[in-house]
Amino acid sequence: MFAVVQFQLSTFFIKQATTMQRSIPPNFKISAVSLQGVVGIIILFCVPIYDRDFVPLARKFTGQRPGITFCQRIGAGLVLSVLNMVVSGFVEAKRIGVCIQHNLMDNPEADVPISIWWLLPQYVIIGTSDALTVIGFQELYYDQMLEGMRSLGAVALSVVFGLENFVNNEIIVVVVAINSRFGDKWLQNNPNKAHLYHFYWVLARLSAINLCIYVHIANAFVYKKVHTVRPNNDGSGCSNKERYIFSV
């Protein structure tokens, strides 16, 4: 579900942006996809801030080398993923409200008089959650998996994001099949008459369920135990450096 939420970045987020005011004085109009660059910028800033500021601070309270556990870092990103869909739903509801106010429901080609910068919070949240969860998964694989299986962990993460397209499509098919029987379609060609905010809130609920399942599994996860063997001072040939023995 985390991957499905991230997938909205290149689909419905862009659909929203194309209907909004994108003009910047005096005579410049930004592209609907340009806000995707914000995600990269957020990740670029979040990673060093997390490593240089947050980890040392958290280490003082937890006593753990990574500050917080890898599962906690991933979980924080999943929480933000749920929040992202909630925020996106409210922003879309605001956009539809402006459409109704200006009688633009039947005019999908018109620019709705609401700034594209209303979408900025959801782009910021999606970039922050990506920096926490994706990098957290990568660190989990390389720190906790056996050395010969680390590459498989990285491949597994790629497979998850590769399946997002199929899962997202199936969710859309199910949602459209259900709501078309009981009212207007939530997803249709006219974004002003669509109920995209309902779809976002469905994803928020599914992501919340996914988060609960993750927390249940993460609580049962057993980390490698690290035993520190210090060098002998009796000339037994032990290295002057500490040796770390990992066991499961």
Secondary structure, 3 states (H helix, E strand, C coil): CHHHHHHHHHCHHHHHHHCEECEECCCEECCCCCCHHHHHHHHHHHHHHHHHHHHHHHHHHHCCCCCCCHHHHHHHHHHHHHHHHHHHHHHHHHHHHHHHHCCCCCCCCCCEEEEHHHHHHHHHHHHHHHHHHHHHHHHHHHHHCCHHHHHHHHHHHHHHHHHHHHHHHHHHHHHHHHHHHHCCCCCCCCCCCCCHHHHHHHHHHHHHHHHHHHHHHHHCCCCCEEEEECCCCCCCCCCCCCEEEEEC
